[in-house]
Amino acid sequence: MDDLTILNEVHKGVTMGMSSLEHISKKCSDTEFKDDLSYQYNTYLTTLDKVNNEFEKIGEIPDDTPLNQKVMGWTGIEFNTIKDTSNTNLSEILIQGYDMGVIKGVKLLNQSPEASQNVKDILNGFIRLQENNINRLKKFL
């Protein structure tokens, strides 16, 4: 895969992750958990800056995340939190999303040996970010 495709996928993963964190945070009443979600959100902002800088370098703009994916993400969170807004349930929802991000990221990395080193570094950073977020959430399960 080319650099632009990878950057678009990372951009989509980051923005969807940020959106999920915003939705989950609104359902959370635990201050410690909310602070951790805020930390995770800020780490996404750092990654988003790196991705956007790379887009600028190559003179491109990121693709928008398709509306149906945005709606599915929001609807999934709403449906899965109707009866249970415990830290355990909210953490589990986020961990499942982060898991998908790790899988997608590793696949992209494995399928893109020709990608530039800078883009590979961004993708590896995105994968580590997802893994770190999973580890942070384990204490809330």
C-alpha positions in Angstrom: 0.0 0.0 0.0 1.1 3.5 -0.6 1.8 6.2 2.0 -1.4 8.1 1.2 -3.5 5.0 1.8 -1.8 4.3 5.1 -2.1 7.9 6.3 -5.8 7.9 5.5 -6.3 4.7 7.4 -4.4 6.0 10.5 -6.3 9.3 10.2 -9.6 7.4 10.2 -8.6 5.2 13.1 -7.4 8.2 15.2 -10.6 10.3 14.5 -12.9 7.4 15.2 -11.0 6.7 18.4 -11.3 10.3 19.5 -15.0 10.3 18.7 -15.5 7.1 20.7 -13.6 8.6 23.7 -15.9 11.6 23.6 -19.0 9.5 23.6 -17.8 7.2 26.3 -16.6 10.1 28.5 -20.1 11.5 28.6 -21.4 8.3 30.0 -18.7 8.0 32.7 -19.1 9.3 36.2 -15.8 8.1 37.8 -13.3 10.9 38.0 -10.2 8.7 37.7 -11.6 6.9 34.7 -12.6 10.1 33.0 -9.1 11.5 33.6 -7.6 8.5 31.9 -10.0 8.9 29.0 -8.9 12.5 28.7 -5.2 11.4 28.7 -6.0 8.9 25.9 -7.7 11.5 23.9 -4.7 13.8 24.2 -2.4 11.0 23.0 -4.6 10.7 19.9 -4.2 14.5 19.3 -0.5 14.0 19.2 -0.8 11.2 16.6 -3.3 13.3 14.6 -0.8 16.2 14.5 1.9 13.8 13.1 -0.5 12.4 10.5 -1.7 15.9 9.5 1.9 17.1 9.2 2.7 14.2 6.9 -0.4 15.1 4.7 0.9 18.6 4.5 4.3 17.5 3.4 2.9 15.5 0.5 0.3 18.2 -0.4 -2.8 16.1 0.3 -5.7 16.3 2.7 -7.2 13.3 4.6 -10.3 11.5 3.4 -13.4 12.0 5.5 -14.5 9.0 7.5 -17.6 7.6 5.8 -20.8 8.8 7.5 -22.0 5.2 7.9 -18.9 4.3 9.9 -19.4 7.3 12.2 -23.1 6.4 12.7 -22.3 2.8 13.4 -19.6 3.8 16.0 -22.0 6.1 17.8 -24.9 3.7 17.6 -22.8 0.8 18.9 -21.7 2.8 21.9 -25.3 3.9 22.6 -26.7 0.4 22.3 -24.0 -1.2 24.4 -24.4 1.3 27.2 -28.2 1.5 27.5 -28.2 -0.6 30.7 -24.6 -0.6 31.8 -22.3 2.4 32.1 -19.9 0.8 34.5 -16.2 1.3 34.1 -15.9 -2.4 33.2 -18.4 -2.2 30.4 -17.1 1.2 29.0 -13.5 -0.2 29.2 -14.5 -3.3 27.4 -16.1 -1.3 24.5 -13.0 0.8 24.1 -10.7 -2.2 24.3 -12.6 -3.9 21.5 -12.2 -0.9 19.3 -8.5 -0.6 20.2 -8.1 -4.3 19.3 -9.5 -3.6 15.9 -7.1 -0.7 15.5 -4.1 -2.9 16.4 -5.2 -5.7 13.9 -5.8 -3.2 11.1 -2.5 -1.4 11.8 -0.4 -4.6 11.9 -2.1 -5.8 8.6 -1.3 -2.4 7.0 2.3 -2.7 8.2 2.7 -6.2 6.9 1.2 -5.4 3.5 3.2 -2.2 3.0 6.9 -3.0 2.8 7.4 -0.2 0.2 6.0 2.5 2.5 8.3 5.3 3.5 10.1 5.0 6.8 8.3 8.1 8.2 4.9 6.7 7.4 5.9 3.3 8.9 7.0 5.1 12.0 3.6 6.9 12.3 1.8 3.6 11.8 4.0 1.8 14.4 3.3 4.7 16.8 -0.5 4.3 16.2 -0.2 0.5 16.9 1.7 1.2 20.1 -0.8 3.9 21.1 -3.7 1.3 20.8 -1.7 -1.3 22.7 -0.9 1.2 25.5 -4.6 2.3 25.7 -5.6 -1.3 26.1 -3.1 -1.8 28.9 -4.3 1.4 30.6 -7.9 0.3 30.5 -7.2 -3.2 32.0 -7.3 -1.7 35.5 -10.9 -0.6 35.0 -12.2 -4.0 34.0 
